[in-house]
């Protein structure tokens, strides 16, 4: 079976100090069947200059105003063609260059969500077990975007709600996985 395309989406705005670290983390993956999409919210701090340095290695990028993070994420979803999508926003990075390659056995299974270990501000996020995914779970927590691959089919009828500012991802996961 062929290795599926994995879409890595970075949404950003005025992050010149951290965007290159994220981009290199994605672009240096040993897994070659990936597409990299960057959605920039019309940055004015030099972020776009950094993106342009790597433009030939990107599948798609755009810099234009948006209506918040979930609008930007939805723009990336619409452009993505991969079987699985993952969001690696500015400042985020993969643990090492082999993360996607090591995930290949999971990509080949019929799975909707693959959630792994993530590190955020010195804290380790342990992925939830499928049996833990409930209404109660999503009222208190969510899945870590930087460690969660989402099957593209979950977005066919269910994009992120742009009227929400901080819980759009939790609402998405709740609707896609619980309902």
N, C-alpha and C positions, 0 to 999 in steps of 0.2 A: 504494500500500500504506500502511495506517495505521501511524503510529509506535507501536511496542510499549510496553507499560508496563514501566518500569524500577523495580525495588524496591531502595531504598537502606536498608540495615539498620545501625543503630548499636547496639552492645552496650556497656554502660558500668556502672561502679560507683564511687561517690564521686569524681566528676570535675567538681565545680562550677566549678573554675578553667578548664576547657577545653571543656566540652560546648556552650556557646553558639556558639563559633567554628565547631565542626563543624556544628551545626544550621543556622546561617545559610549556610554553604557549600552545604549541600544545598537548603535552602528557597529560596535565591536563584538557583537554576539556571534558565536560560531555557527549558529542555526542560520542557514542562508535563505530559507523560504519565508522571509518576512518582508512586510511593507511597513514603512515608517511615515507617519502622517503627523504634521505639526500644525496646530491651529493657534495662531497668535492673535491676541485681541487688540491689534494696532499699537504695539509697543513704541515708545519714544526714547528709550534709554540705551539703545545699542543692541537689543535682543535680536532685531531683524538682521543686523549686520553679521551676527554670529550664525544665525540660521542660513544666511546666504552663503557662508563659507562652505557649508556641507550640502548645499541644495542639490547637487548632482547625485547624492547618495540617498536623497529623500524620495519617497513615492509621490508625495503631495505636500505642499505647504501653502499657507495663506496668512496674510496679516491684514485684518480688517476688524472694525468694531463688532462687538457681539453684545448680547443681552445677559451676560453672566456666564459662569463656569459651565452650567448644564447646557446652555445654548451652544457654547464652544464644543463641548463633548458630543452633542448631537451632530454638529457639523462634521466632526471626525468620523462618527459612526456612519453617516451617509456616504462618505468617501471611501470607507473601508470595504475591502473585498475578501478579507481573510475569514477563515472558518471560526477562529477565536480572536477576540479583541482584548487588549489590556491597556489600561491607562497608566502612563508613566509621566507624571507632570514635572515641571521644572523643579529640580532639586532631588527628585527621586532617581534611583538607579538600581539596576539589577545587582545581586550579590556578587556575581562574577560573569565572565563572558560565556559560560556554558549553561546558564539557567534555561534558556529556551531549548537547547539540545537535550538537556536532561528531562525536560517535560514531554518530549516526543511520545513516549509510550502512553501518556494520558491523552494527548491530542488525538491519538488513533482510536480511542474508545468513544463510545456514544455517550458523551457526558455534556451537560449543559453548562456547568460551572466547575472550574478547577481552582481551588483556593489553597495557597501555600503559606509558608511562614514569611512574615514581613517584619521589618524593623522600622520603628518610627520614634524619633526623639529618644533613642536609647532604650525603648521598650520593645519587647518581642511579642508580635501578634501571632498566636497559634490559630490555624484555620479551624473553623467550626466543622463538626461532623454533620453529615446530611441529616441525621436524626435530631440535631440541635436546632435546625432551621425551622423556626416557628414564629408566630406572632410575637410572643414574649421576647425571643431573641432579637428581633428587629426593632422592638420598642426600646431596648437597652443598648444595642450594638449594631454593627453592620459588618460587611466583609471588607477587608483591606484592598482597595483598588489596586495598589501597587503589587499585590501578590495574588490577584484574582483574574483568571482568564474566563471570559464570558463568551459562550457560543453565540455567534452572530444571529442565529435564528431567534434568540430571545428578544432581539431588538426589532424584529419585523413589524410588530404591532405595538411596541412599547418602548418609546424613547424616554429620556429623562424629562421630567416636568420642569419647565423653565420658570414657572411661577414660584418655585421653591428656591431658597438661597443656600441652605446647608443640609437638607435631608433628602434631596432628590435621589441620591444613590440608594439610601435605605428604602425609600418608597419604591424605587425600581425593583430592587431585589425582592421586596415583600410581594409586589404584584407578580413578578416573573416566577418566583419560586414557591410561594405559599398559596396563591389564589389559583 
